[in-house]
Amino acid sequence: MEQFLLYAKARYLKLTLLLSAIFSVVYILYEPFQPHNGGTWLGYTLGTISALLIIWLMYLGRRKRNYFSTLGTVKGWLSAHVYLGTGLLLFATLHTGFQFGYNIHTFTYALMCFVIFSGFYGTWAYIYLPRKKRENLQTLSSDEYFLNIESTDKQIRKLASGLSNTIKSIISSAIDRTELGGGVLNQLRLKDRSCLVLNDKIIANAEQLTIIDLLVTELSKSTDKKEVDELKQIIDLFGSRQRSLKIIRTDIKVSALLKIWLFFHIPVSFALLAALIAHILSVFIYW
């Protein structure tokens, strides 16, 4: 499938480069009777284009959900969104004439820059992270890994039923107190807050390492052949469980990285729209 950045032979990249070249040349050649700023005819022209472009770029969210629209493809809109959004950084900067201060105009410009740079991250995320997600999950889905863990847990509990109550209780607590996900920071840091109960104390069991170590120690002390066989199988199952949990945690992290930027990009986009309206009104009222 054609990547959205190369949609229609990079049509919108070429358009953005063309507009950037034209506006830059006009900016360089045009010599107003005052320093370049948003109040010259060129400043008003670039400002109008930038404002309309911001409104049009924000319409992408609506277009993505309009499945019956005939106004181009979603891939085409996304390609235009990325390239013209990048070009907006130049268009709006030329509009300002590099005149900045502590006012609503500079604040609007700063919000715009934040939205654009968060969009850069979003572009990277949607190109790289889905591939990372597929490589991590391999041929299975995350749901299938959850089912595998559920099946493994049942096997472990069945094998542990013949062990001493103490070991059985420790194994059961390791299963019951396994944690996935958690807060955003835990998801991004792959923080494993799993634990188990040992001698009435809660002990960390990150990556299932504690329970595996305890079972290996128990195995080294056991002289009962049946118990030895059961412990070996349980250790192998916890190893399998450990790998599946790591894959799921990585999948959760990748999914969080795919989504987290939207929690900044979209709200700040609406803040930018509000600031843009204030910027325009202040220009017409006070200038």
HELIX and SHEET records of a PDB file:
HELIX    1   1 PHE A    4  LEU A    6  5                                   3    
HELIX    2   2 TYR A    7  LEU A   29  1                                  23    
HELIX    3   3 TRP A   41  MET A   58  1                                  18    
HELIX    4   4 LEU A   60  LYS A   64  1                                   5    
HELIX    5   5 VAL A   74  THR A   96  1                                  23    
HELIX    6   6 ILE A  104  LEU A  137  1                                  34    
HELIX    7   7 SER A  142  ALA A  160  1                                  19    
HELIX    8   8 ASN A  165  ASP A  176  1                                  12    
HELIX    9   9 VAL A  184  ARG A  189  1                                   6    
HELIX   10  10 ALA A  206  GLN A  208  5                                   3    
HELIX   11  11 LEU A  209  LYS A  221  1                                  13    
HELIX   12  12 LYS A  225  ILE A  260  1                                  36    
HELIX   13  13 LEU A  262  TYR A  286  1                                  25    
SHEET    1   A 2 CYS A 195  LEU A 198  0                                        
SHEET    2   A 2 LYS A 201  ALA A 204 -1                                        
END                                                                             
